[in-house]
Amino acid sequence: MEISASNSSAPAFYALIAAAGSSARLGGDVPKQYRKIKGKTVLRHTIETFLSCPGLKDIRVVIDPFHKELYEHSVSGLNLPPPVPGGETRNVSVFKGLISFSQAKKEELILIHDAARPFVTVDEIMAVTQALKSSQAATLATPVSDTLRRDDGEYVDRNGLWAVQTPQGFHFGLIRKAHEMGKSRNATDDTALVAAMGEDIKFVEGSRRNFKITTPQDWELARQLSEGTLTIPRTGFGFDVHAFDKSKKGPVRLCGVDVPHERALEGHSDADVGLHALTDALLGAMAAGDIGQHFPPSDPKWKGADSMKFLSHAVDLVEERGAWIVNVDLTIICEAPKIGPYRAAMQKRVADICGLMPEQVGIKATTTEGLGFTGRGEGIAAQAVATVLVHG
């Protein structure tokens, strides 16, 4: 089906939109590609951009068959071929999309794009097609600017590192062969399959606006970009301390994780000093009082309560006010137990409760060099800082 060829200087190409994902990390009842921004679904924004491109010969959208009704409502009024039913993995879905272009010749061009990147521009798409005049494979990408660090503490030199985006463009015969050879690989994108064959990938510098909507924070950023909504950062600080209970054996509950120790902490709830400090930080950022106001220690129903409930309440309060958490940072102050072996588990636990990625959760430990009650091993203290964004 000929869509557009109004610009004779633009290379002719096919487009495949990958829209079969389940949006597990974003959550919610409606997959992200079918959520609306400014009255249109993310998928429709993406499709309409491609339909505006000169040289587009045909476009196919790969979807989850269970989403067919959502898809049809999303693209209502657009002159599109029937959607392609996807498979269990991205690789399978994309390959099904490729073989649906039965008319495509080996030397023709095809661009593969994530439906959840609705801010790609016509100029960026055209730049990839132009790159394919001299390369077999090309992709939008942006140079990495953040400092990179591995879990084991090793810092990675960011020079020469790129964050790969879509669309990714290929000569049709090459990408089809790459998928046929890489059926057993669960590659995160199509350039990885082509690179595994020894082919070079040409990078075309794109924009950071062309991000993939994956997390709740991405969704909020997408909404702001499309609606021009002003947001204001707020920072909250929390502090808590609990003594060791000489009559109660360990473990110690810290940031939702049981850490081996000879004594547990004394408290009305589970005495999770880390989650208590973080709860106060979030409440402080929203000017919503403190943990004692929301969960009075005099109330017997909170006796022995899991502090996860306290933190979840604070997170819900942030979301109810239309705000969202950007990052949190905790410092645990004690001589013992050792926090290092349990840091990753703590990060994951806090991230899960707050709806964040582990890299948005800082957890550190320090001592007071033998000074004060923590230095004498009488208890544990914790400080926490939380940053949230609110609508201006």
ZIBELCOR-V402343 format. One record per run of one state. SS is the DSSP state (a for helix, b for strand, c for the rest). FROM is the first residue (numbers start at 1). TO is the last residue. Records with the same first field share a line. If there is no record, write none. Layout:
BEGIN
SS = FROM-TO ; FROM-TO
END
This chain:
BEGIN
c = 1-12 ; 20-31 ; 35-35 ; 38-39 ; 52-55 ; 64-64 ; 75-83 ; 86-89 ; 100-108 ; 115-121 ; 132-136 ; 144-147 ; 150-154 ; 157-161 ; 182-189 ; 196-201 ; 206-215 ; 228-230 ; 250-251 ; 255-256 ; 260-262 ; 266-272 ; 286-290 ; 295-299 ; 303-307 ; 321-323 ; 334-339 ; 355-357 ; 367-371 ; 376-378 ; 392-392
b = 13-19 ; 36-37 ; 40-41 ; 56-63 ; 84-85 ; 109-114 ; 137-143 ; 148-149 ; 155-156 ; 162-171 ; 202-205 ; 231-249 ; 252-254 ; 257-259 ; 263-265 ; 324-333 ; 361-366 ; 379-391
a = 32-34 ; 42-51 ; 65-74 ; 90-99 ; 122-131 ; 172-181 ; 190-195 ; 216-227 ; 273-285 ; 291-294 ; 300-302 ; 308-320 ; 340-354 ; 358-360 ; 372-375
END
